Every structure is written in structure tokens, then in C-alpha cells.
């Protein structure tokens, strides 16, 4: 067997990565938000990073859709028009769809890939772009530490943080039209407390399923079950007092400016 690919694409080729994408009330809520945001005139849609077609199935009831994702395993779950490709190189003509969607995609990309993907979304979108990301997420909040090599990484391979203003800044030819929040209400972790949790308590991600992961450095897939210690319990308690919960997602609909040309930045 040749060397394994340890990037995000490899993570989402695992069947277990899609366990939460079945009957998921938060994804159903996201679908309702997206349907409420899209203008009636947005009749053709490409969903970049469509996964197993959760959004596409809802949109296909009233619109022409195509799904695009680098994971063949994910695409196999959707029976409509689909293409296996990266968001940084969309195999679509300029201005070929009314709206280009990318939901929970950008946070998985490095800086150069974010710029390339946004340029491609701008190129193929005739009039609108819809972006959804975790809202102001600190990727280290859900970090794992590999027991084999010591690499610290976000368990979902999130690399960056976004908010409404950063999303808007990535699309200079477009103007924000509407913004909505939704999803499970999650609690952030204050950065000084999180630093202490990692460095002093030696405790990382404590949610369900910690035994499942994929280290991007060495390819390890086996992680220990989480166990609290006294410092981590104390830090979690302080954080609960100081850090409020907020909806997980921010979704931003942008519309092409009247003086913007189709085809992306020069």
C-alpha cells in the first residue's frame, strides 16, 4: 500500500465522518434558513462542498442543482447531478449558475486555498453567493493531540475562523444582502482559559467520539477516550460562567454589485 493522504479529503472519505449527516435537526434547520435566504430568481445552484447532498435534496424540489465535492464516498449518497472536484478549481463556466453556495467549506482550507475557492465562486456565480461557516470559531476549541506524534489539530480539520465581515471581505465584487445565524447554541472557550486547559491541565477535546480522528501529520487514527482532571474541571467551570452560548453558524448571502463583471478578480 502506498502512502496515505492525511488531509481533509481523506478524513471525509471515511464512512464514520458522515454519521451525523443523517437525521440531523441542525442540518434541517440550516436547510430552512438557506431556503428562506435564497431569492426566488435563484433558480440554478451549485453547492460546492455538497457532501452527501443534505442541502441539494432540499433545493432540488424547486431548483436546478449540481453538487460538487472532492469526496467520492460523500457524492455516492446523492443521485442528482454531481462532480468530484475541488472548490479551488471548479469545472464550470463563468457565470453558469445563479447562485454558488459553499457551506462549512472555507474553514477547512488554508489561506491560499480560501482565496482560490472564493475567486472560483465569484467566477461561476452569475448573481449571488451564499457562504456558511462556524461563527467566530477558535479551531483550537475542539483540538485533539495525537498520542503518537504530538500534533495538535482541530478534530474536524478546521483551520481558520470566520465572521460576517471577513466573509464579505473575500468577495469584493459582491455586497452582503442578508445575514442569518443558526444551529446548535455552542459555548466558546476564552483563549487564556483554553491555553491553560491545554498547557496546564493537558486536556483537549472532550466531546463524544474522541476515539475517532485522523492526525494530519502522521495518519494516526486511534485516540484515547477523554478523562477530566481537577484543573480541567475547574477551568471548564470558570469558562461556563464567563463565556455565553451563541448559534454555531453564520450564513451570508451576497449579491453581485451592479458594476461588477462576471469572471472574478483581474
NORTA-V792787 format. One record per residue. RES is the residue in one small letter. PSI is psi in whole degrees, 0 to 359 (999 if undefined). NEAR is the number of other ideal C-beta (glycine too) atoms within 8 Angstrom. D_FIRST is the distance of its C-alpha to the first C-alpha in Angstrom with 1 decimal. Layout:
BEGIN
RES_PSI_NEAR_D_FIRST, RES_PSI_NEAR_D_FIRST
END
This chain:
BEGIN
x_135_2_0.0, x_176_3_3.8, x_142_3_6.7, x_150_7_8.3, x_118_6_11.7, x_19_10_14.3, x_188_8_17.3, x_325_7_19.8, x_318_9_18.1, x_320_11_15.1, x_317_11_17.8, x_4_13_19.7, x_350_9_16.9, x_133_9_17.3, x_324_6_20.0, x_336_6_21.8, x_343_8_22.6, x_10_13_24.9, x_326_7_26.8, x_5_5_29.8, x_18_9_30.1, x_246_6_31.9, x_87_3_35.6, x_110_9_35.9, x_332_6_39.5, x_324_10_38.6, x_325_9_36.6, x_321_8_39.5, x_318_10_41.8, x_320_15_39.8, x_317_11_40.1, x_320_8_43.8, x_315_12_44.1, x_314_16_42.3, x_327_9_44.5, x_336_7_47.6, x_329_10_46.6, x_129_14_45.8, x_153_5_49.0, x_329_4_50.1, x_350_6_49.8, x_86_12_46.0, x_346_7_45.2, x_132_11_41.8, x_136_16_38.9, x_131_16_35.4, x_104_15_33.4, x_124_15_30.8, x_44_12_28.1, x_346_15_29.4, x_226_11_26.7, x_19_10_27.4, x_23_14_30.9, x_312_11_33.1, x_321_13_35.5, x_320_13_35.2, x_326_10_36.5, x_318_10_39.5, x_327_14_40.2, x_346_9_39.8, x_337_6_42.9, x_1_4_45.1, x_163_11_43.1, x_126_6_40.8, x_155_13_37.3, x_137_13_33.9, x_144_15_30.8, x_129_14_28.2, x_147_13_25.0, x_350_7_21.5, x_114_11_20.1, x_326_7_19.7, x_318_11_19.8, x_314_14_23.1, x_333_14_24.6, x_342_6_24.1, x_353_8_26.8, x_128_13_29.3, x_356_2_31.0, x_189_11_33.0, x_128_6_32.4, x_154_12_29.1, x_135_8_27.0, x_108_9_23.4, x_166_10_24.1, x_150_5_24.6, x_339_16_28.1, x_347_8_28.4, x_81_8_28.4, x_125_12_30.3, x_55_5_30.5, x_152_8_34.2, x_154_5_37.5, x_135_8_39.7, x_28_10_42.0, x_348_9_40.4, x_153_13_40.6, x_318_11_43.4, x_138_15_41.3, x_124_13_37.8, x_144_14_36.4, x_101_15_33.7, x_123_14_33.8, x_51_9_31.7, x_308_12_29.7, x_327_14_31.2, x_345_14_30.6, x_353_11_26.8, x_152_13_27.2, x_177_7_28.0, x_312_7_31.4, x_322_6_30.6, x_326_10_28.7, x_313_12_31.6, x_319_9_34.0, x_318_11_32.0, x_317_15_31.6, x_323_11_35.3, x_321_10_36.3, x_320_14_34.5, x_318_16_36.1, x_325_13_39.4, x_316_12_38.9, x_341_14_38.2, x_121_15_40.7, x_319_10_44.1, x_324_9_45.9, x_154_17_44.1, x_136_14_41.0, x_120_16_40.1, x_135_13_38.0, x_132_13_37.1, x_164_14_35.6, x_143_12_36.2, x_112_12_39.6, x_38_9_39.8, x_137_12_36.8, x_112_10_35.9, x_335_12_32.1, x_349_9_32.5, x_321_9_34.4, x_50_11_31.3, x_145_13_29.2, x_153_14_26.7, x_122_9_26.2, x_125_15_22.8, x_346_7_23.6, x_311_7_20.7, x_351_8_21.5, x_1_6_24.7, x_135_10_23.9, x_126_10_26.5, x_156_11_25.6, x_132_11_27.0, x_336_10_25.2, x_8_7_25.3, x_38_12_24.3, x_132_11_27.9, x_339_9_28.7, x_167_11_32.3, x_143_10_35.6, x_152_13_37.9, x_181_9_41.4, x_316_9_43.8, x_322_6_45.0, x_319_9_41.7, x_313_15_40.5, x_323_12_43.7, x_341_7_43.4, x_352_9_40.2, x_73_12_42.0, x_339_5_45.2, x_359_10_46.1, x_154_15_46.3, x_140_7_48.6, x_133_10_47.9, x_319_7_49.5, x_154_7_48.8, x_134_9_46.9, x_151_9_46.1, x_155_10_44.4, x_184_11_43.0, x_177_11_40.5, x_138_6_40.5, x_121_8_42.8, x_154_9_40.8, x_125_9_42.0, x_177_10_41.0, x_120_11_40.8, x_135_9_43.2, x_317_7_41.4, x_321_6_43.3, x_322_12_42.8, x_320_12_39.1, x_316_8_38.9, x_322_11_40.8, x_320_15_38.6, x_314_14_35.5, x_317_7_37.1, x_309_7_39.9, x_338_11_38.7, x_31_6_35.0, x_135_11_34.3, x_221_10_32.0, x_135_9_31.3, x_17_8_33.3, x_182_7_32.8, x_151_3_31.3, x_25_5_27.6, x_339_14_26.9, x_353_8_24.4, x_128_7_22.1, x_176_11_20.7, x_108_11_17.9, x_124_15_18.5, x_349_8_18.2, x_315_9_18.1, x_354_9_15.6, x_6_8_13.9, x_140_12_15.8, x_6_8_16.8, x_121_5_19.5, x_145_11_23.0, x_154_7_26.3, x_141_5_29.0, x_138_10_31.8, x_128_5_35.0, x_157_9_38.1, x_177_9_40.2, x_314_6_43.8, x_320_11_43.2, x_323_12_40.7, x_317_9_43.2, x_317_8_46.0, x_319_12_44.1, x_321_10_43.0, x_316_8_46.7, x_318_9_48.0, x_323_12_45.6, x_327_8_46.7, x_329_6_50.2, x_338_7_49.6, x_114_9_46.8, x_161_4_47.7, x_151_5_45.4, x_159_9_44.9, x_146_11_43.1, x_318_11_39.4, x_153_14_39.2, x_131_16_41.2, x_130_16_41.3, x_123_13_43.0, x_125_13_44.3, x_147_15_45.2, x_140_9_47.4, x_134_12_47.5, x_151_8_50.6, x_331_4_53.3, x_7_3_53.0, x_138_8_49.2, x_149_4_47.8, x_134_8_44.7, x_357_6_41.8, x_177_8_40.9, x_150_6_42.1, x_999_1_43.2
END
